[in-house]
Amino acid sequence: MLGKMVLNYMPGLKNLLAYDKSWLKHDVKAGLSVAAVALPVAIAYAELAGVGAIVGLYSCVLPMLAYALFGSSRQLIVGPDATTCAVIAAVVVPLSAGNSELHWQLTIVMTVMMGGWCLLASKFRLGALADLLSHPILTGLLNGVAVTIIVGQLGKVLGITLDEEQVIEKIIALPGRLSEIHFLTLGISILTLAILMAIKTFRSQWPAPLIAIVITTALVWITSAQQYGIATIGGAGFQSGLPVVHWGSFKPGLARDLLIPALNLALVSFVSLMLTARSFAAKNGYEINADAEFRALGVANLMSGLSQGFAISGADSRTAVNDSTGGKSQLVSVVAALIIGIVVVFFTQPLQFIPVSALGIVLIYASWSLIDLRGLWNLRRRNKPAFRLAFFTFGCVLVIGVIQGIALAVLLGLLQFLRTVFRPTEHLLGIDENGMIHSLGNSTDVKMIPGVLIYRYNSPLTYFNVAYFKRRVLNLVDGAVLQPKWVVIDAVSCFTYSDISVLATINELKRDLKGRQIKLILAGRKTELTRWFKDSRPTMKDDDMILAPDLYLALRFIQSKESMNEDEPSVVE
């Protein structure tokens, strides 16, 4: 029983216990390829997050092992991510005020908090939050983050200093600093870019970032280029071995400033992970569990924080490498993690010769794939509200920063949703020559039934939109050329749960229609409506409102009433 419970919480372990030995060759090959790509990218993203290069490797080993056990995706690879690192930097840099030790401490605390938020969300089964950041918001966010990263790396690539904090200020300041370009640094940058482009063109299956970093690092080491002003990781404060963060000077009160940013980071990272996991799961013909993925992301980030790393998410580029090289299971993550772990323990010394400008080019190269300005612009033709939301997110990220941009974009998306619920679409219904009910205006064959107004309100009724619903019904009745004798409401689309305010307003609508000599029929959800009205008004005895099982039986009742001219019952059977 306990073993079954453990396996339910650890779907990755369950898959590994049912491992097919024929997959081993494919998984080992994929693990080697993933490690080859993850090593230079993790180091580059550590620079982006503002921590030491070795921390990027810390952020791979235990998180990858944790996801291999807790994740439900067989192809997903977790690790440092451009968006995640950009968010961390945006939050931690102002709080650390240039103190590198404090910067590292805050990064770890934020990572642990993010893991805690993810575990809490999983506990309450909030996997549906993956849909909170809509496609337009993500399109604008990813484009904005990519531009932010690219602009942020220009100073390192050109060998100049750009101290401005925001993207727009950096772009404005750049032309005035071009005279300060360090041409040897620029030469390393051009060489790195040339290697990346050549491998992409002629040997796309090779790990281009790793090869570019190895070549430029060897060149710097052989030529002692550091003495000529070329910045390297070692020159930027790289420590060989296994550095340990010291907590004696940390002030716990600073953690309060990280609570909400960590929540934002958890949401963004989870959505990014789910997009990648779902796409590769669909490609390989299996399903993933959103709540399990939330738990796996939480555990992976806790492991990253406890191993002195920073926040991680689903890595789309490394997942694509895994899939393209034939990875079959979570064993790929285990193999890649072991290889990176060996590098961390035995081969940290050579990392100090990695040129900072080469890492900047690797980041720009990786971020370029996130830019889809054409897709952003194409939204304008397909869906203008979606385009406005995406462009608003894109602009906010560039102008006011990543965290504030995400918050405003999510707020705007929620406001758009609320506007849809406040003022939803509506339809008047009629029947065609075959007696089938359709919306009026869709076809000239659909006619309104004389004396009957059939109304559909395309949103759940709740306390903040029911007054508008009532006004719309009365306005339609009063604006009709011939006043109807019957008003039939399609209850299926709008009565989704019991709300005292809604039921009270329906009673008011019934009273107002009665004053106009009009009968009200609610068609659909008869059982629920009968119970709801009985619970809210046990003494209901009048017959001014009729409950029908569906629209067709409501019309049949009206037809029989008109033909028989008898007192109608209070409920249609």
N, C-alpha and C positions, 0 to 999 in steps of 0.2 A: 504493500500500500504506500509506504514511504517512498520506495523507489519510483513508483508510478507518479507520485506527486512531484518528485525531483525532476523527472523527465518532462513533465508538463511545463515546468518552469525553465527547463533547459532544452529547447528543441534542437539546438545544435549538437548537444551531447547525444540526444536520441538518434539523430542522423548518423553520427560517428559510430555508435554502437551497432548500427545496421549497415556498416560500411561494405561496399562492394570492392573486393581486392583488385578487380580489373581497372579501377579508377586510379590506383596508386601512381602509376607512371605519369598519367596526365596531371595529377595534383602536384607531384613533386616538380615537374617542369613548370607549371603555372606558378607555384610558390617561388621558385627561383626568379622568374620573370617579374613577379610582383615586387619582390625584394629589390631587384635591380632598379625598378622605377621608384619605389617608395623611399629609398635611401637619400638620393639627392633632393627629392621633393620635400621630404620631412625636414631636412636641414634648411632648405630655402624658406619653408613656412615658419620655422623657428625664428628666422631673421625677421619675417613679416610680423610675427607676434611680439617681437621685441625681447626674446630670451635667447640664451646660448644655443649654439647649434646642437649640442648633445641632447638638449631638452626635446628637440624634434624627434630624436631617436627614442628617447624615453616614452614619447607619446605614441609609439607604434607597438612596442613589444607586448606588454601586459594587456593593453586594450584589444589588440588583435586576438590574443589567446582568449580573453573574456568573451568577445563576440563569437568566436568559434564555438563556444559552449552554449551561450544564451541566445544567439541570433537564429532566426528562422529562414534566412536567405542563404542559399548554398553558394552564391556567387559574390555577394557583397563583401568588399574589403573596407574596413574602417581605418581611419588615420587622419592626420592633419588635413584641413580643408581650407581653401582660400577664403571663403565667406566667414567661416568660424574664426580664423586667425585675424581677419580684418575687424571683426566685431570685438575680439579680445583686446586688440591694440587700441581701438577707439575708446574702450572703457578704462583700461588699466593705465595707459600713458598719462592722462591728466591726474589720476590719483597718486601715481608713483612719483611724480614731479622730478624725474631724472634719476631716482634712486634705483639702481639695477636690482639690488637685493629685494627691495620692496616690490618692484615690478614682478619679479619671479614669484614672490609670496602671494601677491594678489591674483596672479594668473592661476596658481594652484588652487587657491580658495574659490575662485570663480568656477573652475573646472569641477571641483567637488560639489559646489552648490548646483551646478547644472545637472550633474549626475543625480543629486537628490531630487530635483524637480522632475526629472524623467522617471525615476522610480515611483514618485508620488503619483504622477500622471498615469503610469501603468497600473498602479494599485486601484485607481478609480476608473480604469478602462477608458481612458481619454485618447485612445488611438485615433479617433475621428478628428482630433485636432490637426491631423495631417491635411485636412481640407480647409483649414482656417486661412492659410496663406493661399489665395487663389492663384491661378495661372498668370493673370495679368500682374499681380503683385510680385510673383517670383520672377517674371520676365524683367520687370523694371529693376528689381533688387539685384539680380545677377548681373545685369548690364552695368548698374551703378557701382557694384562692388568691383567688377572687373576694371572699369575705368579708374576707380580709386586706387587699386593695387598698381596698375600700370603707371599712373602719374606718380605714385609714392616711390616707385623704384627708379625713376628717371635720374634722380640725384646720384644714386649708387652707380648706375650704368655710365653716366657721363663724368663721374668723379668730382662732382660739385656738391655744395651744401644747399639744401632747400629746407629751411627751418619752419616754413609756414605750416600750420596745422591742417587747414582744409584744402580740398582739391582745387577749388577755384583760385584761391590765393597762390597755390603752387604754380598753376598754369600761368597766372599773370606775372609771377616773379621770374619764371624760367627764361624768357628772352634776355633779361638784364644780367643773367648769370652765365650766358653762353660763352663769354670771353674767358671764363674761369675753367673751361673744360680741361681735364687731365687726359692727354691724348693716349698715353699708354693704357690707362684704364679703359678708355673708349675702344682701343685696339683689342683688349681682352674681351670686351662686350661684343664687338663685331665678330671675332673669331668664334665665340660661343654660339652666337646666332647662326653663323654660317654652318657650324657643325650640326646644329639642330635641324636646320632646313635641309641640309644635304642628306642626313639620315632619313628624314621624313620623306624625301623625294625618291631615294634609291633603295633604302633598306628600312621600310616603315615598321617592320617587326622588331627591330633592334631597340634596346632601351636608350633612346637618344639623350635624355637628361644625364644619365649616369656616364655615358661615354664622353659627353661634353665636359662634365665636371672633372672626370679623371684626366682628360687631356689638358685642360687649362690649369688644373692643380699641379700636374707634373711639370708643365712649362714654368709656372711660378717657382716651384721648388728648385728646378735645375738652374734657372737663370738668376735666382735670388732677387726676384723682381720686387720684393717688399721694400728693398732699400731705394728703389726708384719711385716710391710713392703709391704703389698699387696696394690697396687695402685688402687684407685677407681676414678670415674668421679669427685667426690667432691674434692679429693686430687689433681686432675689435673686442678682445677680452675672452677668447676661447680658453677653456681649461681642459687639459687632458685628464684622463682617468674618469672617476665617477664623482663629480661634485655633488655636494649636499647642501640644500637650502637651510639656513639657520633661522629659527623661529623666535629666538629670545627677544628680538627687537620689534616683533610684529604687534600692532595694536588691534585687538579684536573688534573694536568699534568700527574700523574701516570696512568690515564685512557687510555692514548694513547697506553701504553704497553699492554693493554688488548683487543684492537680492533680486531686484527687478531686471537689471541687465542679464543676470544668469538665467532668469525665466525667459527673456526674449531670445537668448542664445539657445536655450533648450528647444524652443519652438522652431526657430530657423533651422537648427541642425537636424531636428527630427523630420521636418518637412523635406529637407534636402535628402536625407537618408532614405525616406520612403519613396521619393520619386525615383531614385536610382534602384532601390530594391525591387519596387513593383515592375519597373521596365524590364529588368533582367529575369525576374521570376516569370513574367508573361512570355518572354522569349523562350525560356526553357521549360515551360509547361507545368508550373506548380504555383501554389498559393503561399502568401506570407501572412503572418499574424501581426496586425498593427500594434496591438498591446504588448505582444512579446518583443517586437522591435523597440518599443519605448523602453521596456525593461532592459533589453540588451544594450541600448545606447546609454542608459543610466549606469549600468554595471561597468561598461567599458570606460566611461568618463571617471567613475570613482577609481578604477584601477589606474587610469592615467594620472589623476591627481595624487594618489598615494605613491606613485612611482616618480613624482616630481615633474610630470608632463603637463601639457595643456589640453584644452578641450578638443575633441575629435568628432568627426561625423562620417557619413558614408562618402567614400572617395570614388567619384565616378570614373576618373581616368584609370585608377588602379583596378577597379572592378571590371572595366572594359578590357584591360590587359589580361585579367584572370579568365574572363569568358572567351576571349579570342585565342588564348593558348590552351583551351580545353579543360579548364578547372571544373571539377565535378562536385566538390563538397567543401565543407568548412576546413578540411585538412590543409587546404591552400594557405589559409591564414596562419595555421600552426607552423607550417614550413617557413613562410616568410618571416614570421615573428622570431623563430629560432635563428635564422640567418642574421637579421638585424641585431638580435641580442649578442651574437658572436662578435659583430663589429663593435658594439658598445663596449664589450669587455676587453677585447684584444687589439682593436685597430682604431682607437680614437686619435692617436698622435698625428697621423697624416692629415686629419681633417683641418688642422690649423692652417694649412697652406691653400685651402679653397679660396679663390678670389671672390670678394663680395660682389663685384660687378657681374661675375658669371652667375651667381645665385640670382641677382636681379633679373638677368635675361631669362633664366629658367622660370622665374615667377611670371614675368611678362608673357613668356611663351605659353605657360599653363593658363594664365588668365585670359589670353586672347580667345581661347575656345569658349569662354563664357559669354563673350560679346555676340549679341544677335540683334543688332540695331535694325536690320532688315525685317526680322520677325516682329520687332517692336513696332515698326512703321506699318507693316502689313495689317496689324490689328486695327489700324485706322479705317481700313476699307471693310473689314469683316464685322467689327463691333466697336463703335465709337466710345461707349462707356468703358469698355475694357481697355481701349487705347488710352483714354484719359487717366485711368487708374494706374496703368503701367508707366506712363510718362510722368505722372505725379510722383510715383515711387522712385523712378530713376532720377528725377530732378532733386527730390528730397535727400537722397543718398549723397549726391554730389555737393549740394549746397550746405546742408546742415549736419551731415554725418550719417554713418551707417545705422547706429542704434536709433537715433531720432527719426531717421527715414523709415525704418521698419515700423516703429511705433505709429507714426502718422499714417503710413500706408495701411496697416491693419485697422486702425481707427476709421479711415475712409472706407475701407471695404465693409466694415461692420455697419457704418452709416448707410452705405448703398443697400445693404441687406435690409436694414430697418426701413429704409424708404420703400423698398419693395413690399415689405409687410404692412407698412402704414398705408400705402396707396398702391395696392396691387392692380393687376389687370382684371377685367371683368367682361362678362359676355351675356348677351340676351340670347335665349335659345328658341328655336322653332322646330317644326317637323317638315320632312320632305314628303314626296308623293307616296312613299312606301310606309309612312308613319314613323320613321326613324328620327330621333332627336339630334339636331346639329346646331352649331352656332350660327346666328343670323349674319349674313354678309359673306360667308364663305362660298355660297352658291346661290344662284337665283332661284333654284328649286326649293330652297328652305324658306318656309313662310311662318309668320307669327300666327299663333292660334287666336282667333277672335275672342276677346274678353279674358285672355289668360296672359300674364306676364311671367316668363320663366327666367330666373336670374341665377347666374353663377359668379361667385366671388372667389377669385383664385388665390386665396391665402387663408391660413388658419385664423379664426376669429379669436381675439384676445382683448384685454381691457383697453389697450391703447388704439385699436382700430375699429372697434365695434360701433362707436358713434358715427364714424365716417360711413361704415356699412349701412347704418340706418338712414343717414341722409341720402345716400345714393339710391336706395330703394324708394324712398318717398319722392325724390326728385324725378326718378324714372316714371313713377306712377302719375305724378302731377303733370309731367311733360308729355304724356301719351296723348295722341290725337283722340282716341276713344278710351275713356277710363276703364281699366280692366275690372272684372268682378273677382278675379282670383290672382293672387301673387304666389308663385311656386318658387321656393328657394332650393337650389341643389345643396343639400346639407352635407354631402360626402366631401366636398372640397373645402368647406370652411368650418364645420363643427368637428374638431379633432380631439378636444378634451373639454372637461367641465370647468367653466369659469363663471363665477357668480355674477360678475359684471356683464358678461355676455348674455346670460340667461335673463338678467333683469332688463337689459336693453331690448331683447327680443319681446319681452312682455310689453314694453313701451311701444315697440313697432306694431305689435298685434293690436294694441289699443288705438293707435293712430290710424291704422288701416280700417279698423272697425268703424271709426268715425267717418270714413269715406265709403262705407258700405262695401268693404273688400274683405274677403276671407284670405287668411294666410295658411299656406301649406309648406311644411318642411319635409322634403323628400330625401330619404336615405338616412341611415343610422337610426332607425326607429327605436330599436331596443335601447341603445345608449341614451337617446334623447328622452325617451319615456322615463328612464330611471333618473336622469339628471334633473328634469323638470319636477319629478315627484319629490326628489330629495330637497330641491331648493324651494318648492312651493307645495307642501303636502295637501293643502286645502283647495287645489286647483279643481274647479267644477265647471268652468265655462267651456264652451265648445267653439270659441272663436279662432282657435289654432288647431290645425289638423296635422297629424304625423303619418307619413306614408313610407312604405319600405323603399321605394325608388321613384324616379320621375315618371316612368311609364304607368305605374299603378296610380300615381297621383292624377295623371291625365285621364285614366280610365274612370277614376272616382268622379272627377269633374264632369266627364261626359255622362255618367249615369245619373249624377245629381241634376244636371241640366235637363235630362230627358224625363226623369221621374218626378222632379220638383218636390223632393221630400227633404225633411230636416236631416242634415248630414250628421254622422256620428263623430265623436271626437278623435277616433283613431281609425285609420284605414287598415284593414286586415289583408 
